[in-house]
Amino acid sequence: MTTLETIDASGQIVLSKQYAGRQVLMDEIEHGVWIIKLGEVIPDNERWLWDRETKAKIDRAIAWAEAHSPTETDLDSLAQRVGQ
């Protein structure tokens, strides 16, 4: 589908509202010719979080945390358990 859009005075192109808030990758393949693709950027230092096994562990930990209310730690009891 081809659409005609106007670049406004601030240099922005407005796309349909269905793309509001989405990230896009934009390649300028030659002067005045762009390819725009929907996408998400994952920073290199966060990529490990998306490893299948790591993500499953994180999801399990979040589910556990949501199902269990926080409680105050008895530091004396904990110190005895670890032998201090």
mmCIF file of the N, C-alpha and C atoms, coordinates in Angstrom:
data_MODEL
# 
_entry.id   MODEL 
# 
loop_
_atom_site.group_PDB 
_atom_site.id 
_atom_site.type_symbol 
_atom_site.label_atom_id 
_atom_site.label_alt_id 
_atom_site.label_comp_id 
_atom_site.label_asym_id 
_atom_site.label_entity_id 
_atom_site.label_seq_id 
_atom_site.pdbx_PDB_ins_code 
_atom_site.Cartn_x 
_atom_site.Cartn_y 
_atom_site.Cartn_z 
_atom_site.occupancy 
_atom_site.B_iso_or_equiv 
_atom_site.pdbx_formal_charge 
_atom_site.auth_seq_id 
_atom_site.auth_comp_id 
_atom_site.auth_asym_id 
_atom_site.auth_atom_id 
_atom_site.pdbx_PDB_model_num 
ATOM 1   N N  . MET A 1 1  ? 0.852  -1.173  0.000  1.00 0.00 ? 1  MET A N  1 
ATOM 2   C CA . MET A 1 1  ? 0.000  0.000   0.000  1.00 0.00 ? 1  MET A CA 1 
ATOM 3   C C  . MET A 1 1  ? 0.897  1.235   0.000  1.00 0.00 ? 1  MET A C  1 
ATOM 4   N N  . THR A 1 2  ? 0.629  2.147   -0.858 1.00 0.00 ? 2  THR A N  1 
ATOM 5   C CA . THR A 1 2  ? 1.373  3.397   -0.933 1.00 0.00 ? 2  THR A CA 1 
ATOM 6   C C  . THR A 1 2  ? 0.505  4.520   -0.401 1.00 0.00 ? 2  THR A C  1 
ATOM 7   N N  . THR A 1 3  ? 1.092  5.347   0.461  1.00 0.00 ? 3  THR A N  1 
ATOM 8   C CA . THR A 1 3  ? 0.371  6.509   0.965  1.00 0.00 ? 3  THR A CA 1 
ATOM 9   C C  . THR A 1 3  ? 1.230  7.747   0.748  1.00 0.00 ? 3  THR A C  1 
ATOM 10  N N  . LEU A 1 4  ? 0.583  8.876   0.650  1.00 0.00 ? 4  LEU A N  1 
ATOM 11  C CA . LEU A 1 4  ? 1.275  10.146  0.498  1.00 0.00 ? 4  LEU A CA 1 
ATOM 12  C C  . LEU A 1 4  ? 1.182  10.896  1.811  1.00 0.00 ? 4  LEU A C  1 
ATOM 13  N N  . GLU A 1 5  ? 2.326  11.189  2.411  1.00 0.00 ? 5  GLU A N  1 
ATOM 14  C CA . GLU A 1 5  ? 2.379  11.926  3.666  1.00 0.00 ? 5  GLU A CA 1 
ATOM 15  C C  . GLU A 1 5  ? 3.207  13.186  3.430  1.00 0.00 ? 5  GLU A C  1 
ATOM 16  N N  . THR A 1 6  ? 3.030  14.182  4.283  1.00 0.00 ? 6  THR A N  1 
ATOM 17  C CA . THR A 1 6  ? 3.766  15.434  4.176  1.00 0.00 ? 6  THR A CA 1 
ATOM 18  C C  . THR A 1 6  ? 4.724  15.557  5.348  1.00 0.00 ? 6  THR A C  1 
ATOM 19  N N  . ILE A 1 7  ? 5.953  15.919  5.072  1.00 0.00 ? 7  ILE A N  1 
ATOM 20  C CA . ILE A 1 7  ? 6.912  16.186  6.140  1.00 0.00 ? 7  ILE A CA 1 
ATOM 21  C C  . ILE A 1 7  ? 6.632  17.593  6.637  1.00 0.00 ? 7  ILE A C  1 
ATOM 22  N N  . ASP A 1 8  ? 6.353  17.724  7.957  1.00 0.00 ? 8  ASP A N  1 
ATOM 23  C CA . ASP A 1 8  ? 5.967  19.029  8.489  1.00 0.00 ? 8  ASP A CA 1 
ATOM 24  C C  . ASP A 1 8  ? 7.193  19.934  8.694  1.00 0.00 ? 8  ASP A C  1 
ATOM 25  N N  . ALA A 1 9  ? 6.952  21.139  9.182  1.00 0.00 ? 9  ALA A N  1 
ATOM 26  C CA . ALA A 1 9  ? 8.004  22.144  9.326  1.00 0.00 ? 9  ALA A CA 1 
ATOM 27  C C  . ALA A 1 9  ? 9.105  21.707  10.285 1.00 0.00 ? 9  ALA A C  1 
ATOM 28  N N  . SER A 1 10 ? 8.792  20.804  11.224 1.00 0.00 ? 10 SER A N  1 
ATOM 29  C CA . SER A 1 10 ? 9.817  20.336  12.163 1.00 0.00 ? 10 SER A CA 1 
ATOM 30  C C  . SER A 1 10 ? 10.526 19.082  11.657 1.00 0.00 ? 10 SER A C  1 
ATOM 31  N N  . GLY A 1 11 ? 10.211 18.647  10.438 1.00 0.00 ? 11 GLY A N  1 
ATOM 32  C CA . GLY A 1 11 ? 10.880 17.495  9.837  1.00 0.00 ? 11 GLY A CA 1 
ATOM 33  C C  . GLY A 1 11 ? 10.271 16.164  10.209 1.00 0.00 ? 11 GLY A C  1 
ATOM 34  N N  . GLN A 1 12 ? 9.038  16.165  10.724 1.00 0.00 ? 12 GLN A N  1 
ATOM 35  C CA . GLN A 1 12 ? 8.399  14.929  11.146 1.00 0.00 ? 12 GLN A CA 1 
ATOM 36  C C  . GLN A 1 12 ? 7.386  14.446  10.119 1.00 0.00 ? 12 GLN A C  1 
ATOM 37  N N  . ILE A 1 13 ? 7.275  13.118  10.035 1.00 0.00 ? 13 ILE A N  1 
ATOM 38  C CA . ILE A 1 13 ? 6.266  12.480  9.198  1.00 0.00 ? 13 ILE A CA 1 
ATOM 39  C C  . ILE A 1 13 ? 5.241  11.851  10.136 1.00 0.00 ? 13 ILE A C  1 
ATOM 40  N N  . VAL A 1 14 ? 3.982  12.111  9.914  1.00 0.00 ? 14 VAL A N  1 
ATOM 41  C CA . VAL A 1 14 ? 2.925  11.560  10.759 1.00 0.00 ? 14 VAL A CA 1 
ATOM 42  C C  . VAL A 1 14 ? 2.372  10.305  10.087 1.00 0.00 ? 14 VAL A C  1 
ATOM 43  N N  . LEU A 1 15 ? 2.397  9.206   10.839 1.00 0.00 ? 15 LEU A N  1 
ATOM 44  C CA . LEU A 1 15 ? 1.832  7.958   10.343 1.00 0.00 ? 15 LEU A CA 1 
ATOM 45  C C  . LEU A 1 15 ? 0.462  7.748   10.974 1.00 0.00 ? 15 LEU A C  1 
ATOM 46  N N  . SER A 1 16 ? -0.226 6.726   10.570 1.00 0.00 ? 16 SER A N  1 
ATOM 47  C CA . SER A 1 16 ? -1.559 6.408   11.099 1.00 0.00 ? 16 SER A CA 1 
ATOM 48  C C  . SER A 1 16 ? -1.510 6.215   12.611 1.00 0.00 ? 16 SER A C  1 
ATOM 49  N N  . LYS A 1 17 ? -2.620 6.510   13.297 1.00 0.00 ? 17 LYS A N  1 
ATOM 50  C CA . LYS A 1 17 ? -2.687 6.381   14.757 1.00 0.00 ? 17 LYS A CA 1 
ATOM 51  C C  . LYS A 1 17 ? -2.432 4.954   15.232 1.00 0.00 ? 17 LYS A C  1 
ATOM 52  N N  . GLN A 1 18 ? -2.628 3.971   14.380 1.00 0.00 ? 18 GLN A N  1 
ATOM 53  C CA . GLN A 1 18 ? -2.403 2.589   14.791 1.00 0.00 ? 18 GLN A CA 1 
ATOM 54  C C  . GLN A 1 18 ? -0.940 2.336   15.150 1.00 0.00 ? 18 GLN A C  1 
ATOM 55  N N  . TYR A 1 19 ? -0.038 3.230   14.742 1.00 0.00 ? 19 TYR A N  1 
ATOM 56  C CA . TYR A 1 19 ? 1.386  3.082   15.041 1.00 0.00 ? 19 TYR A CA 1 
ATOM 57  C C  . TYR A 1 19 ? 1.833  3.979   16.194 1.00 0.00 ? 19 TYR A C  1 
ATOM 58  N N  . ALA A 1 20 ? 0.910  4.668   16.833 1.00 0.00 ? 20 ALA A N  1 
ATOM 59  C CA . ALA A 1 20 ? 1.249  5.601   17.910 1.00 0.00 ? 20 ALA A CA 1 
ATOM 60  C C  . ALA A 1 20 ? 2.014  4.892   19.026 1.00 0.00 ? 20 ALA A C  1 
ATOM 61  N N  . GLY A 1 21 ? 3.113  5.471   19.445 1.00 0.00 ? 21 GLY A N  1 
ATOM 62  C CA . GLY A 1 21 ? 3.911  4.941   20.536 1.00 0.00 ? 21 GLY A CA 1 
ATOM 63  C C  . GLY A 1 21 ? 4.812  3.782   20.169 1.00 0.00 ? 21 GLY A C  1 
ATOM 64  N N  . ARG A 1 22 ? 4.753  3.311   18.941 1.00 0.00 ? 22 ARG A N  1 
ATOM 65  C CA . ARG A 1 22 ? 5.580  2.178   18.515 1.00 0.00 ? 22 ARG A CA 1 
ATOM 66  C C  . ARG A 1 22 ? 6.946  2.673   18.077 1.00 0.00 ? 22 ARG A C  1 
ATOM 67  N N  . GLN A 1 23 ? 7.956  1.819   18.201 1.00 0.00 ? 23 GLN A N  1 
ATOM 68  C CA . GLN A 1 23 ? 9.281  2.129   17.699 1.00 0.00 ? 23 GLN A CA 1 
ATOM 69  C C  . GLN A 1 23 ? 9.370  1.668   16.257 1.00 0.00 ? 23 GLN A C  1 
ATOM 70  N N  . VAL A 1 24 ? 10.115 2.412   15.461 1.00 0.00 ? 24 VAL A N  1 
ATOM 71  C CA . VAL A 1 24 ? 10.333 2.023   14.080 1.00 0.00 ? 24 VAL A CA 1 
ATOM 72  C C  . VAL A 1 24 ? 11.823 2.072   13.765 1.00 0.00 ? 24 VAL A C  1 
ATOM 73  N N  . LEU A 1 25 ? 12.224 1.221   12.853 1.00 0.00 ? 25 LEU A N  1 
ATOM 74  C CA . LEU A 1 25 ? 13.575 1.263   12.306 1.00 0.00 ? 25 LEU A CA 1 
ATOM 75  C C  . LEU A 1 25 ? 13.470 1.945   10.959 1.00 0.00 ? 25 LEU A C  1 
ATOM 76  N N  . MET A 1 26 ? 14.349 2.882   10.721 1.00 0.00 ? 26 MET A N  1 
ATOM 77  C CA . MET A 1 26 ? 14.267 3.649   9.480  1.00 0.00 ? 26 MET A CA 1 
ATOM 78  C C  . MET A 1 26 ? 15.609 3.591   8.772  1.00 0.00 ? 26 MET A C  1 
ATOM 79  N N  . ASP A 1 27 ? 15.614 3.060   7.567  1.00 0.00 ? 27 ASP A N  1 
ATOM 80  C CA . ASP A 1 27 ? 16.827 2.978   6.755  1.00 0.00 ? 27 ASP A CA 1 
ATOM 81  C C  . ASP A 1 27 ? 16.702 3.931   5.576  1.00 0.00 ? 27 ASP A C  1 
ATOM 82  N N  . GLU A 1 28 ? 17.719 4.766   5.396  1.00 0.00 ? 28 GLU A N  1 
ATOM 83  C CA . GLU A 1 28 ? 17.763 5.601   4.193  1.00 0.00 ? 28 GLU A CA 1 
ATOM 84  C C  . GLU A 1 28 ? 18.662 4.868   3.216  1.00 0.00 ? 28 GLU A C  1 
ATOM 85  N N  . ILE A 1 29 ? 18.056 4.231   2.209  1.00 0.00 ? 29 ILE A N  1 
ATOM 86  C CA . ILE A 1 29 ? 18.827 3.406   1.294  1.00 0.00 ? 29 ILE A CA 1 
ATOM 87  C C  . ILE A 1 29 ? 19.499 4.230   0.199  1.00 0.00 ? 29 ILE A C  1 
ATOM 88  N N  . GLU A 1 30 ? 18.978 5.395   -0.039 1.00 0.00 ? 30 GLU A N  1 
ATOM 89  C CA . GLU A 1 30 ? 19.631 6.408   -0.874 1.00 0.00 ? 30 GLU A CA 1 
ATOM 90  C C  . GLU A 1 30 ? 18.956 7.735   -0.558 1.00 0.00 ? 30 GLU A C  1 
ATOM 91  N N  . HIS A 1 31 ? 19.513 8.834   -1.012 1.00 0.00 ? 31 HIS A N  1 
ATOM 92  C CA . HIS A 1 31 ? 18.975 10.137  -0.668 1.00 0.00 ? 31 HIS A CA 1 
ATOM 93  C C  . HIS A 1 31 ? 17.482 10.208  -1.039 1.00 0.00 ? 31 HIS A C  1 
ATOM 94  N N  . GLY A 1 32 ? 16.646 10.444  -0.022 1.00 0.00 ? 32 GLY A N  1 
ATOM 95  C CA . GLY A 1 32 ? 15.215 10.597  -0.253 1.00 0.00 ? 32 GLY A CA 1 
ATOM 96  C C  . GLY A 1 32 ? 14.430 9.308   -0.350 1.00 0.00 ? 32 GLY A C  1 
ATOM 97  N N  . VAL A 1 33 ? 15.088 8.164   -0.158 1.00 0.00 ? 33 VAL A N  1 
ATOM 98  C CA . VAL A 1 33 ? 14.392 6.879   -0.224 1.00 0.00 ? 33 VAL A CA 1 
ATOM 99  C C  . VAL A 1 33 ? 14.582 6.176   1.124  1.00 0.00 ? 33 VAL A C  1 
ATOM 100 N N  . TRP A 1 34 ? 13.469 5.957   1.835  1.00 0.00 ? 34 TRP A N  1 
ATOM 101 C CA . TRP A 1 34 ? 13.520 5.368   3.164  1.00 0.00 ? 34 TRP A CA 1 
ATOM 102 C C  . TRP A 1 34 ? 12.706 4.090   3.210  1.00 0.00 ? 34 TRP A C  1 
ATOM 103 N N  . ILE A 1 35 ? 13.156 3.179   4.030  1.00 0.00 ? 35 ILE A N  1 
ATOM 104 C CA . ILE A 1 35 ? 12.376 1.986   4.364  1.00 0.00 ? 35 ILE A CA 1 
ATOM 105 C C  . ILE A 1 35 ? 12.101 2.082   5.856  1.00 0.00 ? 35 ILE A C  1 
ATOM 106 N N  . ILE A 1 36 ? 10.826 2.032   6.230  1.00 0.00 ? 36 ILE A N  1 
ATOM 107 C CA . ILE A 1 36 ? 10.420 2.142   7.625  1.00 0.00 ? 36 ILE A CA 1 
ATOM 108 C C  . ILE A 1 36 ? 9.802  0.811   8.042  1.00 0.00 ? 36 ILE A C  1 
ATOM 109 N N  . LYS A 1 37 ? 10.332 0.237   9.136  1.00 0.00 ? 37 LYS A N  1 
ATOM 110 C CA . LYS A 1 37 ? 9.845  -1.052  9.625  1.00 0.00 ? 37 LYS A CA 1 
ATOM 111 C C  . LYS A 1 37 ? 9.505  -0.923  11.103 1.00 0.00 ? 37 LYS A C  1 
ATOM 112 N N  . LEU A 1 38 ? 8.392  -1.535  11.517 1.00 0.00 ? 38 LEU A N  1 
ATOM 113 C CA . LEU A 1 38 ? 8.090  -1.622  12.938 1.00 0.00 ? 38 LEU A CA 1 
ATOM 114 C C  . LEU A 1 38 ? 9.128  -2.514  13.588 1.00 0.00 ? 38 LEU A C  1 
ATOM 115 N N  . GLY A 1 39 ? 9.548  -2.157  14.786 1.00 0.00 ? 39 GLY A N  1 
ATOM 116 C CA . GLY A 1 39 ? 10.538 -2.977  15.467 1.00 0.00 ? 39 GLY A CA 1 
ATOM 117 C C  . GLY A 1 39 ? 10.721 -2.537  16.895 1.00 0.00 ? 39 GLY A C  1 
ATOM 118 N N  . GLU A 1 40 ? 11.489 -3.311  17.619 1.00 0.00 ? 40 GLU A N  1 
ATOM 119 C CA . GLU A 1 40 ? 11.847 -2.985  18.986 1.00 0.00 ? 40 GLU A CA 1 
ATOM 120 C C  . GLU A 1 40 ? 13.349 -3.085  19.105 1.00 0.00 ? 40 GLU A C  1 
ATOM 121 N N  . VAL A 1 41 ? 13.921 -2.179  19.853 1.00 0.00 ? 41 VAL A N  1 
ATOM 122 C CA . VAL A 1 41 ? 15.359 -2.178  20.060 1.00 0.00 ? 41 VAL A CA 1 
ATOM 123 C C  . VAL A 1 41 ? 15.646 -2.720  21.452 1.00 0.00 ? 41 VAL A C  1 
ATOM 124 N N  . ILE A 1 42 ? 16.516 -3.712  21.518 1.00 0.00 ? 42 ILE A N  1 
ATOM 125 C CA . ILE A 1 42 ? 16.953 -4.256  22.802 1.00 0.00 ? 42 ILE A CA 1 
ATOM 126 C C  . ILE A 1 42 ? 18.420 -3.874  22.954 1.00 0.00 ? 42 ILE A C  1 
ATOM 127 N N  . PRO A 1 43 ? 18.733 -3.059  23.969 1.00 0.00 ? 43 PRO A N  1 
ATOM 128 C CA . PRO A 1 43 ? 20.141 -2.679  24.167 1.00 0.00 ? 43 PRO A CA 1 
ATOM 129 C C  . PRO A 1 43 ? 21.021 -3.911  24.370 1.00 0.00 ? 43 PRO A C  1 
ATOM 130 N N  . ASP A 1 44 ? 22.258 -3.858  23.887 1.00 0.00 ? 44 ASP A N  1 
ATOM 131 C CA . ASP A 1 44 ? 23.167 -4.994  23.989 1.00 0.00 ? 44 ASP A CA 1 
ATOM 132 C C  . ASP A 1 44 ? 23.317 -5.492  25.420 1.00 0.00 ? 44 ASP A C  1 
ATOM 133 N N  . ASN A 1 45 ? 23.391 -4.570  26.390 1.00 0.00 ? 45 ASN A N  1 
ATOM 134 C CA . ASN A 1 45 ? 23.612 -4.997  27.771 1.00 0.00 ? 45 ASN A CA 1 
ATOM 135 C C  . ASN A 1 45 ? 22.361 -5.596  28.412 1.00 0.00 ? 45 ASN A C  1 
ATOM 136 N N  . GLU A 1 46 ? 21.216 -5.603  27.709 1.00 0.00 ? 46 GLU A N  1 
ATOM 137 C CA . GLU A 1 46 ? 19.992 -6.221  28.210 1.00 0.00 ? 46 GLU A CA 1 
ATOM 138 C C  . GLU A 1 46 ? 19.581 -7.446  27.391 1.00 0.00 ? 46 GLU A C  1 
ATOM 139 N N  . ARG A 1 47 ? 20.329 -7.739  26.348 1.00 0.00 ? 47 ARG A N  1 
ATOM 140 C CA . ARG A 1 47 ? 19.971 -8.841  25.446 1.00 0.00 ? 47 ARG A CA 1 
ATOM 141 C C  . ARG A 1 47 ? 19.928 -10.185 26.179 1.00 0.00 ? 47 ARG A C  1 
ATOM 142 N N  . TRP A 1 48 ? 20.791 -10.383 27.181 1.00 0.00 ? 48 TRP A N  1 
ATOM 143 C CA . TRP A 1 48 ? 20.829 -11.640 27.920 1.00 0.00 ? 48 TRP A CA 1 
ATOM 144 C C  . TRP A 1 48 ? 19.495 -11.926 28.612 1.00 0.00 ? 48 TRP A C  1 
ATOM 145 N N  . LEU A 1 49 ? 18.743 -10.886 28.923 1.00 0.00 ? 49 LEU A N  1 
ATOM 146 C CA . LEU A 1 49 ? 17.451 -11.073 29.582 1.00 0.00 ? 49 LEU A CA 1 
ATOM 147 C C  . LEU A 1 49 ? 16.437 -11.771 28.676 1.00 0.00 ? 49 LEU A C  1 
ATOM 148 N N  . TRP A 1 50 ? 16.681 -11.754 27.378 1.00 0.00 ? 50 TRP A N  1 
ATOM 149 C CA . TRP A 1 50 ? 15.733 -12.325 26.419 1.00 0.00 ? 50 TRP A CA 1 
ATOM 150 C C  . TRP A 1 50 ? 16.107 -13.737 25.990 1.00 0.00 ? 50 TRP A C  1 
ATOM 151 N N  . ASP A 1 51 ? 17.209 -14.262 26.550 1.00 0.00 ? 51 ASP A N  1 
ATOM 152 C CA . ASP A 1 51 ? 17.545 -15.662 26.341 1.00 0.00 ? 51 ASP A CA 1 
ATOM 153 C C  . ASP A 1 51 ? 16.367 -16.493 26.870 1.00 0.00 ? 51 ASP A C  1 
ATOM 154 N N  . ARG A 1 52 ? 15.955 -17.519 26.156 1.00 0.00 ? 52 ARG A N  1 
ATOM 155 C CA . ARG A 1 52 ? 14.751 -18.278 26.505 1.00 0.00 ? 52 ARG A CA 1 
ATOM 156 C C  . ARG A 1 52 ? 14.791 -18.802 27.947 1.00 0.00 ? 52 ARG A C  1 
ATOM 157 N N  . GLU A 1 53 ? 15.911 -19.414 28.341 1.00 0.00 ? 53 GLU A N  1 
ATOM 158 C CA . GLU A 1 53 ? 16.010 -19.989 29.685 1.00 0.00 ? 53 GLU A CA 1 
ATOM 159 C C  . GLU A 1 53 ? 16.019 -18.889 30.756 1.00 0.00 ? 53 GLU A C  1 
ATOM 160 N N  . THR A 1 54 ? 16.751 -17.820 30.505 1.00 0.00 ? 54 THR A N  1 
ATOM 161 C CA . THR A 1 54 ? 16.807 -16.711 31.461 1.00 0.00 ? 54 THR A CA 1 
ATOM 162 C C  . THR A 1 54 ? 15.447 -16.055 31.608 1.00 0.00 ? 54 THR A C  1 
ATOM 163 N N  . LYS A 1 55 ? 14.765 -15.828 30.483 1.00 0.00 ? 55 LYS A N  1 
ATOM 164 C CA . LYS A 1 55 ? 13.438 -15.206 30.535 1.00 0.00 ? 55 LYS A CA 1 
ATOM 165 C C  . LYS A 1 55 ? 12.454 -16.080 31.307 1.00 0.00 ? 55 LYS A C  1 
ATOM 166 N N  . ALA A 1 56 ? 12.540 -17.405 31.146 1.00 0.00 ? 56 ALA A N  1 
ATOM 167 C CA . ALA A 1 56 ? 11.660 -18.317 31.880 1.00 0.00 ? 56 ALA A CA 1 
ATOM 168 C C  . ALA A 1 56 ? 11.919 -18.219 33.381 1.00 0.00 ? 56 ALA A C  1 
ATOM 169 N N  . LYS A 1 57 ? 13.198 -18.132 33.785 1.00 0.00 ? 57 LYS A N  1 
ATOM 170 C CA . LYS A 1 57 ? 13.533 -17.996 35.208 1.00 0.00 ? 57 LYS A CA 1 
ATOM 171 C C  . LYS A 1 57 ? 12.990 -16.677 35.766 1.00 0.00 ? 57 LYS A C  1 
ATOM 172 N N  . ILE A 1 58 ? 13.153 -15.613 35.011 1.00 0.00 ? 58 ILE A N  1 
ATOM 173 C CA . ILE A 1 58 ? 12.657 -14.304 35.450 1.00 0.00 ? 58 ILE A CA 1 
ATOM 174 C C  . ILE A 1 58 ? 11.135 -14.332 35.568 1.00 0.00 ? 58 ILE A C  1 
ATOM 175 N N  . ASP A 1 59 ? 10.465 -14.929 34.598 1.00 0.00 ? 59 ASP A N  1 
ATOM 176 C CA . ASP A 1 59 ? 8.997  -15.018 34.643 1.00 0.00 ? 59 ASP A CA 1 
ATOM 177 C C  . ASP A 1 59 ? 8.533  -15.802 35.872 1.00 0.00 ? 59 ASP A C  1 
ATOM 178 N N  . ARG A 1 60 ? 9.237  -16.914 36.199 1.00 0.00 ? 60 ARG A N  1 
ATOM 179 C CA . ARG A 1 60 ? 8.886  -17.699 37.392 1.00 0.00 ? 60 ARG A CA 1 
ATOM 180 C C  . ARG A 1 60 ? 9.108  -16.877 38.661 1.00 0.00 ? 60 ARG A C  1 
ATOM 181 N N  . ALA A 1 61 ? 10.207 -16.128 38.709 1.00 0.00 ? 61 ALA A N  1 
ATOM 182 C CA . ALA A 1 61 ? 10.502 -15.316 39.889 1.00 0.00 ? 61 ALA A CA 1 
ATOM 183 C C  . ALA A 1 61 ? 9.457  -14.215 40.070 1.00 0.00 ? 61 ALA A C  1 
ATOM 184 N N  . ILE A 1 62 ? 9.041  -13.606 38.998 1.00 0.00 ? 62 ILE A N  1 
ATOM 185 C CA . ILE A 1 62 ? 8.012  -12.561 39.076 1.00 0.00 ? 62 ILE A CA 1 
ATOM 186 C C  . ILE A 1 62 ? 6.687  -13.156 39.544 1.00 0.00 ? 62 ILE A C  1 
ATOM 187 N N  . ALA A 1 63 ? 6.329  -14.327 39.000 1.00 0.00 ? 63 ALA A N  1 
ATOM 188 C CA . ALA A 1 63 ? 5.081  -14.985 39.411 1.00 0.00 ? 63 ALA A CA 1 
ATOM 189 C C  . ALA A 1 63 ? 5.126  -15.314 40.900 1.00 0.00 ? 63 ALA A C  1 
ATOM 190 N N  . TRP A 1 64 ? 6.273  -15.806 41.392 1.00 0.00 ? 64 TRP A N  1 
ATOM 191 C CA . TRP A 1 64 ? 6.403  -16.121 42.817 1.00 0.00 ? 64 TRP A CA 1 
ATOM 192 C C  . TRP A 1 64 ? 6.251  -14.850 43.657 1.00 0.00 ? 64 TRP A C  1 
ATOM 193 N N  . ALA A 1 65 ? 6.925  -13.778 43.240 1.00 0.00 ? 65 ALA A N  1 
ATOM 194 C CA . ALA A 1 65 ? 6.874  -12.519 43.992 1.00 0.00 ? 65 ALA A CA 1 
ATOM 195 C C  . ALA A 1 65 ? 5.455  -11.951 44.032 1.00 0.00 ? 65 ALA A C  1 
ATOM 196 N N  . GLU A 1 66 ? 4.718  -12.126 42.959 1.00 0.00 ? 66 GLU A N  1 
ATOM 197 C CA . GLU A 1 66 ? 3.336  -11.639 42.928 1.00 0.00 ? 66 GLU A CA 1 
ATOM 198 C C  . GLU A 1 66 ? 2.423  -12.460 43.838 1.00 0.00 ? 66 GLU A C  1 
ATOM 199 N N  . ALA A 1 67 ? 2.764  -13.736 44.026 1.00 0.00 ? 67 ALA A N  1 
ATOM 200 C CA . ALA A 1 67 ? 1.928  -14.622 44.839 1.00 0.00 ? 67 ALA A CA 1 
ATOM 201 C C  . ALA A 1 67 ? 2.303  -14.605 46.323 1.00 0.00 ? 67 ALA A C  1 
ATOM 202 N N  . HIS A 1 68 ? 3.454  -14.039 46.669 1.00 0.00 ? 68 HIS A N  1 
ATOM 203 C CA . HIS A 1 68 ? 3.929  -14.041 48.052 1.00 0.00 ? 68 HIS A CA 1 
ATOM 204 C C  . HIS A 1 68 ? 4.191  -12.611 48.513 1.00 0.00 ? 68 HIS A C  1 
ATOM 205 N N  . SER A 1 69 ? 3.496  -12.216 49.555 1.00 0.00 ? 69 SER A N  1 
ATOM 206 C CA . SER A 1 69 ? 3.697  -10.872 50.103 1.00 0.00 ? 69 SER A CA 1 
ATOM 207 C C  . SER A 1 69 ? 5.053  -10.794 50.798 1.00 0.00 ? 69 SER A C  1 
ATOM 208 N N  . PRO A 1 70 ? 5.687  -9.635  50.753 1.00 0.00 ? 70 PRO A N  1 
ATOM 209 C CA . PRO A 1 70 ? 6.972  -9.492  51.451 1.00 0.00 ? 70 PRO A CA 1 
ATOM 210 C C  . PRO A 1 70 ? 6.781  -9.606  52.962 1.00 0.00 ? 70 PRO A C  1 
ATOM 211 N N  . THR A 1 71 ? 7.777  -10.161 53.619 1.00 0.00 ? 71 THR A N  1 
ATOM 212 C CA . THR A 1 71 ? 7.762  -10.261 55.081 1.00 0.00 ? 71 THR A CA 1 
ATOM 213 C C  . THR A 1 71 ? 9.081  -9.730  55.620 1.00 0.00 ? 71 THR A C  1 
ATOM 214 N N  . GLU A 1 72 ? 9.059  -9.304  56.874 1.00 0.00 ? 72 GLU A N  1 
ATOM 215 C CA . GLU A 1 72 ? 10.275 -8.791  57.498 1.00 0.00 ? 72 GLU A CA 1 
ATOM 216 C C  . GLU A 1 72 ? 11.215 -9.954  57.810 1.00 0.00 ? 72 GLU A C  1 
ATOM 217 N N  . THR A 1 73 ? 12.499 -9.762  57.548 1.00 0.00 ? 73 THR A N  1 
ATOM 218 C CA . THR A 1 73 ? 13.497 -10.794 57.793 1.00 0.00 ? 73 THR A CA 1 
ATOM 219 C C  . THR A 1 73 ? 13.950 -10.756 59.248 1.00 0.00 ? 73 THR A C  1 
ATOM 220 N N  . ASP A 1 74 ? 13.997 -11.937 59.876 1.00 0.00 ? 74 ASP A N  1 
ATOM 221 C CA . ASP A 1 74 ? 14.541 -12.062 61.226 1.00 0.00 ? 74 ASP A CA 1 
ATOM 222 C C  . ASP A 1 74 ? 16.052 -12.257 61.061 1.00 0.00 ? 74 ASP A C  1 
ATOM 223 N N  . LEU A 1 75 ? 16.825 -11.182 61.229 1.00 0.00 ? 75 LEU A N  1 
ATOM 224 C CA . LEU A 1 75 ? 18.257 -11.215 60.967 1.00 0.00 ? 75 LEU A CA 1 
ATOM 225 C C  . LEU A 1 75 ? 19.005 -12.150 61.912 1.00 0.00 ? 75 LEU A C  1 
ATOM 226 N N  . ASP A 1 76 ? 18.564 -12.248 63.173 1.00 0.00 ? 76 ASP A N  1 
ATOM 227 C CA . ASP A 1 76 ? 19.226 -13.155 64.118 1.00 0.00 ? 76 ASP A CA 1 
ATOM 228 C C  . ASP A 1 76 ? 19.069 -14.606 63.673 1.00 0.00 ? 76 ASP A C  1 
ATOM 229 N N  . SER A 1 77 ? 17.870 -14.977 63.277 1.00 0.00 ? 77 SER A N  1 
ATOM 230 C CA . SER A 1 77 ? 17.625 -16.333 62.803 1.00 0.00 ? 77 SER A CA 1 
ATOM 231 C C  . SER A 1 77 ? 18.417 -16.615 61.521 1.00 0.00 ? 77 SER A C  1 
ATOM 232 N N  . LEU A 1 78 ? 18.461 -15.666 60.646 1.00 0.00 ? 78 LEU A N  1 
ATOM 233 C CA . LEU A 1 78 ? 19.209 -15.833 59.404 1.00 0.00 ? 78 LEU A CA 1 
ATOM 234 C C  . LEU A 1 78 ? 20.699 -16.007 59.682 1.00 0.00 ? 78 LEU A C  1 
ATOM 235 N N  . ALA A 1 79 ? 21.248 -15.220 60.595 1.00 0.00 ? 79 ALA A N  1 
ATOM 236 C CA . ALA A 1 79 ? 22.668 -15.324 60.951 1.00 0.00 ? 79 ALA A CA 1 
ATOM 237 C C  . ALA A 1 79 ? 22.986 -16.696 61.522 1.00 0.00 ? 79 ALA A C  1 
ATOM 238 N N  . GLN A 1 80 ? 22.094 -17.272 62.302 1.00 0.00 ? 80 GLN A N  1 
ATOM 239 C CA . GLN A 1 80 ? 22.310 -18.600 62.864 1.00 0.00 ? 80 GLN A CA 1 
ATOM 240 C C  . GLN A 1 80 ? 22.300 -19.667 61.772 1.00 0.00 ? 80 GLN A C  1 
ATOM 241 N N  . ARG A 1 81 ? 21.439 -19.477 60.789 1.00 0.00 ? 81 ARG A N  1 
ATOM 242 C CA . ARG A 1 81 ? 21.336 -20.463 59.689 1.00 0.00 ? 81 ARG A CA 1 
ATOM 243 C C  . ARG A 1 81 ? 22.583 -20.479 58.828 1.00 0.00 ? 81 ARG A C  1 
ATOM 244 N N  . VAL A 1 82 ? 23.236 -19.331 58.669 1.00 0.00 ? 82 VAL A N  1 
ATOM 245 C CA . VAL A 1 82 ? 24.435 -19.278 57.814 1.00 0.00 ? 82 VAL A CA 1 
ATOM 246 C C  . VAL A 1 82 ? 25.711 -19.428 58.635 1.00 0.00 ? 82 VAL A C  1 
ATOM 247 N N  . GLY A 1 83 ? 25.562 -19.638 59.962 1.00 0.00 ? 83 GLY A N  1 
ATOM 248 C CA . GLY A 1 83 ? 26.706 -19.935 60.802 1.00 0.00 ? 83 GLY A CA 1 
ATOM 249 C C  . GLY A 1 83 ? 27.531 -18.732 61.204 1.00 0.00 ? 83 GLY A C  1 
ATOM 250 N N  . GLN A 1 84 ? 26.936 -17.581 61.362 1.00 0.00 ? 84 GLN A N  1 
ATOM 251 C CA . GLN A 1 84 ? 27.706 -16.405 61.764 1.00 0.00 ? 84 GLN A CA 1 
ATOM 252 C C  . GLN A 1 84 ? 27.572 -16.146 63.227 1.00 0.00 ? 84 GLN A C  1 
# 
